[in-house]
Amino acid sequence: MKVRKELWFGFSLMAVILTVTVIFMPWSNMQNGHIGLLMLSLVVVAIMLGFPTAFTLMGMGMFFAWLAYRSGNPDLAVRQTLDLMVQRAYSVMSNDVLISIPLFVFMGYLVERANLIAKLFRALELSLARVPGALAVATLVTCAIFATATGIVGAVVTLMGLLALPAMLKSGYDVRLSAGVITAGGCLGILIPPSVLLIVYGATAGVSVVQLYAGAFFPGIMLASLYILYVIIVAKLNPHMAPPLPMEERHIDLPPDNEKMREAISHRVLPGLIGALKGSRNLGISSGTIARQGFIALLPAFTLVLFLGFTWHLATKPAAKAEAEGLMQMGGGVIAEEAAEGDAGGLAEPKEEGEEGLKEPPAEGLKEPPAEGLKEPPADGLKEPPAEGVKEPPGAKVTTAPARRPRHRCRKPKPPSACRFPPGTGYFSAPASPVPSAFTPSSPSSASKCSRCCWGPSSRWR
């Protein structure tokens, strides 16, 4: 049995993944990180073997979650795994953002079943017939438009593979260029909004989906434009890789009425319609049919005029000014009446001192606090510490000096030479010179009433 190259490549890749996993995995000391790497490798191998992606992810997730919980507490592993599955399912179903995913997929299904993509591809193929690589360019434009209806890669690649690939191979396009154009155009579905991948990322990371759409729109359009530019350059440099569309494929059978106008009047649209409206030359075509055909022919011009007019209106529209003349503040009836009496309102200078506007505060408002509020603390609260707790340090003695007797000062005047004599026996000796009678004692009793005087007869010399 001969095995194809694709199968050999797939089997070789799976063998390499399993070999690396078996060799480098620490089987004796498995931790949660090693369990995650083992799960990732087995998921890749299972998908390459052909198992459905949804059931593969669900089964691998439950099994390896049970292994991780079993390493912590084997008794609660099954319960924790089932609780985790229920909680995750409930959180996904209760997320409002994720509701848009099945709705976008349903919208893409309706577009595909209505055969709109096939008609769009055929119309773009005919309109771009003179452009180098017309089929490849039409494929890219169709993928960019269809990506806005589905938001996923698989649907775009599958549908365009059924529509565009046979047409390009029939026209002689290179297989590599045809496959590359389809896969590159299908990948635009994750960039051009609405994108399912951006919705899932926004719901998981907690980021605004609208902001993600605004940030991904321009890169998606720019990437599609670069793809188209690359195809045109390749087709211009290598015509054999993307040959032009043959003339027999450009031919389209017109309706009978349009065929009559083309043969009798002109092959151009507007001259043929205008000529068909002139009396008997209408060739039996009703005026309603001609009017409808003319409206369809002039519809792009009408659209362009409306767009240019709307743009001009936005560019020349005067800036709106906020006017508050008719507005009144809540509870402002009294203020409005006062303003009507003579107050102009708005900002005004403060009034002078003589007016009623600014005045000093009344003196009665500033008073001393009452004396009753301020009282001395009770005497019981402040006491000296007990003498027992405070003692002098040992060795420190306090010597008290003897109290000094206060010096007695006599009111009587001292004799001039009474204190000049040195003390002899300790008693007073009369001076040689006569002393005035006022200072001469006549008797001991009359000498001095003070016994402490320094010159008294009975006093000692101090």
C-alpha positions as CSV (number, residue, x, y, z in Angstrom):
1,M,0.0,0.0,0.0
2,K,1.3,3.4,-1.0
3,V,1.0,6.1,1.6
4,R,0.7,9.7,0.4
5,K,3.1,12.4,1.4
6,E,0.5,14.2,3.5
7,L,0.0,11.1,5.7
8,W,3.7,10.6,6.1
9,F,4.0,14.2,7.2
10,G,1.2,13.9,9.7
11,F,2.4,10.6,11.2
12,S,6.0,11.9,11.4
13,L,4.8,15.0,13.3
14,M,2.7,12.9,15.7
15,A,5.7,10.6,16.3
16,V,8.0,13.5,17.1
17,I,5.5,15.0,19.6
18,L,4.9,11.7,21.4
19,T,8.7,11.0,21.5
20,V,9.6,14.4,23.0
21,T,6.8,14.0,25.5
22,V,7.8,10.5,26.6
23,I,11.5,11.4,26.9
24,F,11.4,14.8,28.6
25,M,8.3,14.3,30.9
26,P,9.3,13.7,34.6
27,W,6.9,10.7,35.1
28,S,8.2,10.1,38.7
29,N,7.5,13.7,39.9
30,M,4.5,15.0,37.9
31,Q,3.2,18.4,38.8
32,N,0.3,20.5,37.5
33,G,2.5,22.2,34.9
34,H,3.7,18.9,33.5
35,I,0.1,17.7,33.3
36,G,-0.9,20.7,31.3
37,L,2.0,20.1,28.8
38,L,1.0,16.5,28.5
39,M,-2.6,17.5,27.8
40,L,-1.6,19.9,25.1
41,S,0.5,17.3,23.3
42,L,-2.2,14.7,23.4
43,V,-4.8,17.3,22.1
44,V,-2.7,18.0,19.1
45,V,-2.2,14.3,18.3
46,A,-6.0,13.5,18.8
47,I,-7.0,16.4,16.4
48,M,-4.5,15.2,13.8
49,L,-5.9,11.7,14.0
50,G,-9.3,13.1,13.0
51,F,-11.3,13.3,16.2
52,P,-13.9,16.1,16.5
53,T,-12.3,19.2,18.0
54,A,-15.2,20.0,20.4
55,F,-15.3,16.5,21.9
56,T,-11.5,16.2,22.0
57,L,-11.1,19.5,24.0
58,M,-14.0,18.5,26.4
59,G,-12.8,15.0,27.1
60,M,-9.1,16.0,27.5
61,G,-10.1,18.9,29.8
62,M,-12.2,16.7,32.1
63,F,-9.7,13.9,32.3
64,F,-6.7,16.1,33.0
65,A,-8.6,18.2,35.5
66,W,-9.4,15.0,37.4
67,L,-5.7,14.1,37.4
68,A,-4.8,17.5,38.7
69,Y,-7.3,17.4,41.5
70,R,-6.4,13.8,42.3
71,S,-2.8,14.9,43.1
72,G,-4.1,17.1,45.8
73,N,-7.0,15.1,47.4
74,P,-8.0,11.8,45.7
75,D,-11.2,11.6,47.7
76,L,-12.6,14.9,46.3
77,A,-11.2,14.7,42.8
78,V,-14.3,13.5,41.0
79,R,-16.6,16.0,42.9
80,Q,-14.3,18.9,42.2
81,T,-14.0,18.0,38.5
82,L,-17.8,17.8,38.1
83,D,-18.3,21.1,40.1
84,L,-15.8,22.8,37.9
85,M,-17.5,21.6,34.7
86,V,-20.9,22.8,35.9
87,Q,-19.6,26.2,37.0
88,R,-17.8,26.8,33.7
89,A,-20.8,25.8,31.7
90,Y,-23.0,28.1,33.8
91,S,-20.6,31.0,33.5
92,V,-20.4,30.7,29.7
93,M,-24.2,30.5,29.3
94,S,-24.8,33.5,31.6
95,N,-22.3,35.7,29.7
96,D,-24.2,38.2,27.6
97,V,-21.3,38.9,25.3
98,L,-20.9,35.3,24.1
99,I,-24.6,35.2,23.0
100,S,-23.5,37.0,19.8
101,I,-21.3,34.1,18.6
102,P,-24.2,31.7,17.6
103,L,-26.0,34.7,16.1
104,F,-23.1,35.6,13.9
105,V,-22.7,32.0,12.8
106,F,-26.4,31.9,12.0
107,M,-26.1,35.1,10.0
108,G,-23.3,33.5,8.0
109,Y,-25.4,30.4,7.4
110,L,-28.3,32.5,6.0
111,V,-25.9,34.4,3.7
112,E,-24.5,31.1,2.4
113,R,-27.9,29.4,1.9
114,A,-29.3,32.4,0.1
115,N,-26.5,32.0,-2.5
116,L,-25.5,35.6,-2.1
117,I,-21.8,34.8,-1.9
118,A,-21.8,33.0,-5.3
119,K,-23.6,35.9,-6.9
120,L,-21.3,38.4,-5.3
121,F,-18.2,36.4,-6.5
122,R,-19.6,36.3,-10.0
123,A,-20.3,40.0,-10.1
124,L,-16.9,40.9,-8.8
125,E,-15.3,38.5,-11.3
126,L,-17.0,40.3,-14.2
127,S,-16.4,43.8,-12.9
128,L,-12.7,43.2,-12.3
129,A,-12.1,41.3,-15.6
130,R,-9.6,43.9,-16.9
131,V,-7.6,43.9,-13.7
132,P,-4.6,41.5,-13.6
133,G,-5.4,38.5,-11.5
134,A,-9.1,39.3,-11.6
135,L,-10.3,36.0,-10.0
136,A,-7.8,36.2,-7.2
137,V,-8.7,39.8,-6.5
138,A,-12.4,38.9,-6.6
139,T,-11.7,36.1,-4.2
140,L,-10.0,38.4,-1.7
141,V,-12.7,41.0,-1.8
142,T,-15.4,38.3,-1.4
143,C,-13.5,36.9,1.6
144,A,-13.3,40.3,3.2
145,I,-17.0,40.9,2.7
146,F,-18.1,37.4,3.8
147,A,-15.8,37.7,6.9
148,T,-18.0,40.5,8.2
149,A,-21.0,38.2,8.1
150,T,-19.5,35.1,9.7
151,G,-16.6,36.2,11.9
152,I,-14.8,32.9,11.7
153,V,-12.1,31.4,9.5
154,G,-13.4,27.9,8.8
155,A,-16.7,29.0,7.2
156,V,-15.0,31.5,4.8
157,V,-12.2,29.1,3.8
158,T,-14.6,26.2,3.2
159,L,-17.1,28.2,1.2
160,M,-14.5,30.1,-0.9
161,G,-12.7,26.8,-1.5
162,L,-15.9,25.4,-3.1
163,L,-16.7,28.6,-5.1
164,A,-13.4,30.2,-6.1
165,L,-10.9,27.3,-6.3
166,P,-12.6,25.4,-9.2
167,A,-13.0,28.7,-11.1
168,M,-9.3,29.7,-10.7
169,L,-8.1,26.2,-11.6
170,K,-10.3,26.2,-14.7
171,S,-8.9,29.6,-15.8
172,G,-5.3,28.3,-15.5
173,Y,-4.3,29.9,-12.2
174,D,-1.3,28.5,-10.3
175,V,-2.3,26.0,-7.6
176,R,-0.1,27.6,-4.9
177,L,-1.4,31.1,-5.7
178,S,-5.0,29.9,-5.6
179,A,-4.6,28.1,-2.3
180,G,-2.7,31.0,-0.8
181,V,-5.3,33.5,-1.8
182,I,-8.2,31.4,-0.3
183,T,-6.4,30.8,3.0
184,A,-5.2,34.4,3.4
185,G,-8.6,35.8,2.6
186,G,-10.2,33.3,5.1
187,C,-7.9,34.6,7.9
188,L,-9.4,38.0,7.5
189,G,-12.4,36.8,9.4
190,I,-10.6,37.1,12.7
191,L,-9.7,40.7,12.1
192,I,-12.5,42.4,10.3
193,P,-15.5,43.0,12.7
194,P,-17.6,41.2,13.7
195,S,-15.0,38.6,14.7
196,V,-15.8,35.7,16.9
197,L,-12.2,35.5,18.1
198,L,-12.4,39.1,19.3
199,I,-15.6,38.4,21.2
200,V,-14.1,35.4,23.0
201,Y,-11.0,37.4,23.8
202,G,-13.0,40.3,25.1
203,A,-15.2,38.1,27.3
204,T,-12.2,36.2,28.7
205,A,-9.9,39.2,29.3
206,G,-12.6,41.6,30.4
207,V,-11.9,44.1,27.6
208,S,-14.6,46.1,25.8
209,V,-15.5,44.3,22.6
210,V,-16.5,47.5,20.9
211,Q,-13.0,48.9,21.5
212,L,-11.5,45.7,20.1
213,Y,-13.6,46.1,17.0
214,A,-12.5,49.7,16.6
215,G,-8.9,48.7,16.9
216,A,-9.1,45.7,14.5
217,F,-11.1,47.2,11.7
218,F,-8.3,49.3,10.1
219,P,-5.7,46.6,10.3
220,G,-8.1,44.1,8.7
221,I,-8.8,46.5,5.8
222,M,-5.1,47.3,5.4
223,L,-4.2,43.7,5.3
224,A,-6.8,42.9,2.6
225,S,-5.5,45.8,0.6
226,L,-1.9,44.5,0.8
227,Y,-3.1,41.1,-0.3
228,I,-4.8,42.6,-3.3
229,L,-1.7,44.7,-4.2
230,Y,0.5,41.6,-3.9
231,V,-1.7,39.6,-6.2
232,I,-1.8,42.3,-8.8
233,I,2.0,42.7,-8.8
234,V,2.5,38.9,-9.1
235,A,-0.1,38.7,-12.0
236,K,1.6,41.6,-13.7
237,L,5.1,40.1,-13.4
238,N,4.1,36.5,-14.0
239,P,1.1,36.4,-16.3
240,H,1.2,32.6,-16.5
241,M,0.4,32.3,-12.8
242,A,-2.8,34.4,-13.1
243,P,-3.9,34.6,-16.8
244,P,-6.6,37.1,-17.7
245,L,-10.2,36.0,-17.9
246,P,-11.2,34.6,-21.4
247,M,-13.7,36.5,-23.4
248,E,-16.2,33.6,-23.5
249,E,-16.4,33.7,-19.7
250,R,-17.0,37.5,-19.8
251,H,-20.1,37.1,-21.9
252,I,-23.5,37.5,-20.2
253,D,-26.9,37.0,-21.8
254,L,-29.0,40.1,-21.4
255,P,-32.7,40.2,-20.9
256,P,-34.8,40.4,-24.1
257,D,-35.7,44.1,-23.6
258,N,-32.1,45.1,-23.0
259,E,-31.0,43.0,-26.0
260,K,-33.4,44.9,-28.2
261,M,-32.1,48.3,-27.0
262,R,-28.5,47.2,-27.5
263,E,-29.1,46.0,-31.1
264,A,-31.4,48.8,-32.2
265,I,-30.0,51.9,-30.4
266,S,-26.7,51.5,-28.6
267,H,-24.7,49.1,-26.6
268,R,-24.2,51.7,-23.9
269,V,-26.6,51.9,-21.1
270,L,-27.6,55.6,-20.8
271,P,-27.8,56.4,-24.5
272,G,-29.8,53.2,-25.1
273,L,-32.3,54.1,-22.3
274,I,-32.6,57.7,-23.4
275,G,-33.1,56.6,-27.1
276,A,-35.7,54.0,-26.1
277,L,-37.9,56.7,-24.5
278,K,-38.4,58.6,-27.8
279,G,-41.8,57.8,-29.2
280,S,-42.1,54.9,-31.6
281,R,-38.4,54.0,-31.2
282,N,-39.1,52.3,-27.9
283,L,-39.4,49.0,-29.7
284,G,-42.5,48.0,-27.7
285,I,-40.8,48.3,-24.3
286,S,-43.0,49.9,-21.6
287,S,-41.9,53.2,-20.0
288,G,-42.0,51.5,-16.6
289,T,-39.3,49.0,-17.6
290,I,-37.1,51.7,-19.0
291,A,-37.6,53.9,-15.9
292,R,-36.6,51.0,-13.7
293,Q,-33.5,50.2,-15.8
294,G,-32.5,53.8,-15.7
295,F,-32.9,54.0,-11.9
296,I,-30.7,51.0,-11.5
297,A,-28.1,52.4,-13.9
298,L,-28.1,55.8,-12.1
299,L,-28.1,54.3,-8.6
300,P,-24.3,54.5,-8.1
301,A,-24.4,58.2,-9.2
302,F,-27.2,58.9,-6.7
303,T,-25.3,57.2,-3.9
304,L,-22.2,59.2,-4.6
305,V,-24.1,62.5,-4.7
306,L,-25.8,61.7,-1.4
307,F,-22.5,60.8,0.2
308,L,-20.8,64.0,-1.0
309,G,-23.7,66.1,0.1
310,F,-23.7,64.6,3.6
311,T,-19.9,65.1,3.8
312,W,-20.3,68.7,2.7
313,H,-23.0,69.3,5.3
314,L,-20.9,68.0,8.1
315,A,-17.9,70.0,7.0
316,T,-19.8,73.3,6.7
317,K,-22.2,72.9,9.6
318,P,-21.8,75.8,12.0
319,A,-20.8,75.0,15.5
320,A,-23.8,74.8,17.9
321,K,-23.8,77.3,20.7
322,A,-25.4,76.6,24.0
323,E,-28.0,79.2,24.8
324,A,-29.4,79.4,28.3
325,E,-31.8,82.3,27.8
326,G,-35.0,80.4,28.3
327,L,-33.6,78.1,31.1
328,M,-34.3,78.8,34.7
329,Q,-32.6,77.3,37.7
330,M,-34.8,75.2,40.0
331,G,-36.3,77.4,42.7
332,G,-35.1,80.5,40.8
333,G,-38.5,82.2,40.6
334,V,-37.6,84.6,43.5
335,I,-34.3,85.4,41.9
336,A,-36.0,86.1,38.6
337,E,-38.4,88.5,40.3
338,E,-35.6,90.3,42.0
339,A,-33.7,90.6,38.7
340,A,-36.8,92.1,37.1
341,E,-37.1,94.8,39.8
342,G,-33.7,96.3,38.9
343,D,-30.9,93.9,39.4
344,A,-29.2,93.2,36.2
345,G,-27.8,89.9,37.4
346,G,-24.5,88.3,36.6
347,L,-21.3,89.5,38.3
348,A,-21.3,92.8,40.1
349,E,-18.9,94.7,42.3
350,P,-19.2,94.4,46.1
351,K,-21.1,97.2,47.8
352,E,-19.4,99.9,49.8
353,E,-19.1,99.9,53.6
354,G,-21.9,102.4,54.0
355,E,-24.3,100.1,52.1
356,E,-26.0,97.0,53.3
357,G,-23.8,94.6,51.4
358,L,-20.7,94.3,53.6
359,K,-20.8,94.8,57.4
360,E,-18.7,94.0,60.3
361,P,-20.0,91.2,62.5
362,P,-22.0,92.4,65.5
363,A,-20.1,92.8,68.8
364,E,-22.7,90.7,70.6
365,G,-21.6,87.7,68.6
366,L,-18.1,87.7,70.3
367,K,-18.2,87.0,74.0
368,E,-16.0,85.5,76.6
369,P,-16.8,82.0,77.6
370,P,-18.8,81.8,80.9
371,A,-16.7,81.4,84.0
372,E,-18.7,78.5,85.1
373,G,-17.4,76.4,82.3
374,L,-13.7,76.8,83.4
375,K,-12.9,75.5,86.9
376,E,-9.8,74.5,88.6
377,P,-9.1,70.8,88.9
378,P,-10.1,69.3,92.2
379,A,-7.4,69.2,94.9
380,D,-7.9,65.5,95.4
381,G,-6.7,64.8,91.9
382,L,-3.2,66.2,92.5
383,K,-1.2,64.7,95.4
384,E,2.4,64.2,96.3
385,P,3.8,60.8,95.8
386,P,4.2,58.8,99.0
387,A,7.5,59.3,100.8
388,E,8.1,55.7,101.0
389,G,8.5,55.3,97.3
390,V,11.1,58.1,96.9
391,K,14.3,57.6,98.9
392,E,17.7,59.2,98.8
393,P,20.5,57.2,97.2
394,P,22.9,55.6,99.7
395,G,26.1,57.6,100.4
396,A,24.6,61.0,99.6
397,K,24.1,63.0,102.8
398,V,22.6,66.4,103.0
399,T,24.2,68.8,105.5
400,T,22.1,71.6,106.6
401,A,23.8,74.8,107.4
402,P,23.0,76.5,110.8
403,A,20.4,79.1,110.6
404,R,21.9,82.5,110.6
405,R,20.5,84.9,113.1
406,P,19.1,88.0,111.6
407,R,21.3,91.1,112.1
408,H,19.8,93.5,114.5
409,R,19.9,97.1,113.4
410,C,19.3,99.7,116.0
411,R,17.5,102.8,115.1
412,K,19.7,104.9,117.3
413,P,22.7,106.6,115.6
414,K,26.1,105.2,116.4
415,P,28.7,107.4,117.8
416,P,31.3,108.5,115.3
417,S,34.2,106.7,117.0
418,A,32.3,104.1,118.9
419,C,33.3,101.3,116.7
420,R,36.8,102.3,116.0
421,F,38.3,100.8,119.1
422,P,39.4,97.2,119.0
423,P,37.7,94.9,121.4
424,G,39.7,94.6,124.6
425,T,38.0,92.8,127.3
426,G,34.9,92.7,125.3
427,Y,33.4,95.7,126.9
428,F,33.0,99.3,125.7
429,S,35.8,101.7,126.4
430,A,35.1,105.4,126.4
431,P,36.9,107.5,123.8
432,A,39.5,110.0,124.7
433,S,37.8,112.9,123.0
434,P,34.7,114.1,124.5
435,V,31.5,112.7,123.1
436,P,28.5,114.8,122.7
437,S,26.0,114.7,125.5
438,A,23.6,113.0,123.3
439,F,25.9,110.0,123.0
440,T,27.5,110.0,126.5
441,P,25.7,107.6,128.8
442,S,25.1,109.1,132.2
443,S,24.2,105.9,133.8
444,P,24.0,102.3,132.8
445,S,20.3,102.5,132.7
446,S,20.3,105.5,130.5
447,A,23.1,104.5,128.2
448,S,21.0,102.4,126.0
449,K,17.8,100.6,126.1
450,C,19.2,98.0,123.6
451,S,21.4,95.3,125.0
452,R,22.5,94.3,121.6
453,C,24.0,97.7,120.6
454,C,27.7,97.6,119.9
455,W,28.4,100.6,122.1
456,G,26.2,99.9,125.1
457,P,27.9,99.4,128.5
458,S,26.5,96.0,129.0
459,S,26.9,94.8,125.5
460,R,29.7,92.8,124.0
461,W,31.5,93.6,120.9
462,R,29.8,91.9,118.0
